[in-house]
Amino acid sequence: MIDTVDEYRIIVDDQSAGLRLDAFLGTILPDCSRSYAAQLIRTGRITLFQRKAKPSHRLRPGDEILARIPPPEPAHIPPEPIPLDIIYQDDFLIVLNKPAGMVVHPAPGHSSGTLVNALLHHCPDLPGIGGEVRPGIVHRLDKDTTGLLVVAKTADAHTDLSAQFKSRRVGKKYLVLVHDHMATDSGSIDRPIARHPSNRKKMAVTMGSGRHALTRWRRLEHLAEASLLEVDLLTGRTHQIRVHFSAIHHPVIGDPIYSSSNWGNHSPKVRRLIQPVRRQMLHALEIRFKHPESGADICFSAPPPPDMLELICALRKAYTDVSS
């Protein structure tokens, strides 16, 4: 982790060729945003072949990057008595069910009301575990995605869990509502994902560049002009589920970025059900990993939130009405 490891040496592979240096480091280094990576590059803490580089440098296979990450400065994040839906807790970790609308860690525009603010109130010993800004956090969910999150309570647990996520040894299943009927009962989407070329807040499927991304899915149910899916993430790219299903023309219902206009293609009845939805219908349903202390295989699940259940029921009824 950035707060415990002083130096990284990275050799760029073929898959990462063509990416900007700052963007690449923002995805590969834990707790390091693209803007922070750019700052470190400009100050000479990140070098290319031991020479200063530019954040915009386009990577080539075999490029040698040396990153010296300074300890994080205290962020002075205030604890806040925000209720948490805790599924499981012991001396080493917490598993919780994140609600929609909650940002995981503080960032510009979200300095309070985050999951980290709530965790610091619930677990006063967390500061210093995994960095001041993201204490205990080993993975994240988007603000409006609901479901299971794992938080480390000790430095050793943070190291172990972070390694499990990085090496793809964590099993993650999601419940997803997508537009229209899938043509088959199951399938996979194997398409690389990179930052959108013109909108830096979006990701996009790219051809010949980007990072490998693999999503597997199976259809649970046909609904009215929609499908209920169970999705397995084999990789963990930013917005992966949302980007992948948008790329195959079945975007996630309610997604304000990748499917904002798709409700207009539905029948009037379904349009009335979908149009009011203001967040992506995406829920982290199940997570499986090895306990960082005992090594035992453990699995947790969390029911979908009320707004998602209500929409599923409404679309199920609309489908039954049409079919009968």
Buried (B, 14 or more C-beta within 10 A) or exposed (E): BBBBEEEBEBEBEEEBBBBBBBBBBBBBBBBBBBEBBBBBBBEEBBBBEEEEBEBEBEBEEEBEBBBEBEEBEEBEBEBBEBEBEEBEBEEBBBBBBBBBEBBBBBEEEBEEBBBBBBBBBBBEEBBBBBBBBBBBBBBBBBBBBBBBBBBBBBBEBBBBBBEBBBEEEBBBBBBBBBBBBBEEEEBEBEBBBBBBEEEEEBBBBBEEBBBEBBBBBEBBBBBBBBBBBBBBBBBBBBBBBBBBBBBBEBBBBBBEBBBEEBBEEBEEBBEEBBEEBEBBBBBBBBBBBBBBBEEEEBEBBBEBBEBBEEBBEBBBEBBEEEEE
